[in-house]
Amino acid sequence: MGGASLNIYTEVGLVSLIGLISKHGILIVRFANDLQLQGRSKREAVEEAAAIRLRPILMTTAAMVLGVMPLIMASARAPPHASI
């Protein structure tokens, strides 16, 4: 993004985002499976699970993206006033 290098901070941010996306997928599948057990067809279950989980997914993803933006934009250099 913006010509930034891929360093440890950006890697941590990207791994966090990948983990969050995986969690959302798992939750949608779980909701769909529960709805199938209640008697809905596969398609109905998937559509309803996606509709139920859309708002929480969007809210969580937005919060996560905003939270990791400093990590993605950060550089690996120490600040000039830091001492070792």
N, C-alpha and C positions, 0 to 999 in steps of 0.2 A: 504494500500500500504506500503510495507516495514515494517510491524509491527506497523504502526502508529495507535494511538487511534482515536476513533471517537469523536471529540470535536466540539465546536461551529464553528470553522474555517472550518473544513472539511464539516460540515453540510451546511454552507453557500455556499461553493463551489459546493457541490452535488446538492443543490436546484437550483443554477444558471444553472448547466448543464442540469438538468431536464427541466427547463423552456425553455432553448434554443432548446432542442430536440422537445419539444411540439410546439414551434413556427415554426420550420422547417416543421413539419407534417401539420400544419395548412396552411402554404404557398403552399405546394405541392397540397393539396386538393383544395385550391382556384384556383391555376393555372389549375388544371385538370377540375374543374367546368367551368372555362372560356373557355377552349378548347372544352368542350362538347357543350357549347352554340354556338360555331363557327361551329358545325356540325360533330365533330370527335366522333368516338365510345368511349365507356368508356375505353377500353383497350388502344386504341391509345392515348387518352387524358392523361391517367395515365403515360404511357411510355414517352410521350413527356414532360409532366410536370416534371417527375423525371430527365430526361436528361437536361432540361433547368435549373433546380434548383440544379443539382449536384455540379457544381463548386462553386457557392456561399455558399452552405451548407458546403462543405469541408473547404473552406477558413474561414468562420465564426466559425465553430467548432474548427478548429486548433487554431485560435486566442483566443477563449474562454478557451480552455483547457490550453494553455500556460499562460493565464491570471489568472486562478484560481489555478494553481499549487502551488503558495506560500500559498494559503489558505488551500489547501489539505494537504500540508506538514507541515504547522505551528503547533506549540504546543500552548496550552492555557496558558502556564506559562509566566509570565512577564519577560522581560530581566533583568539581574542582576543589571544593573545600573539605572533601573526605580525606581522612588520614589513615594510614595503614598501621 
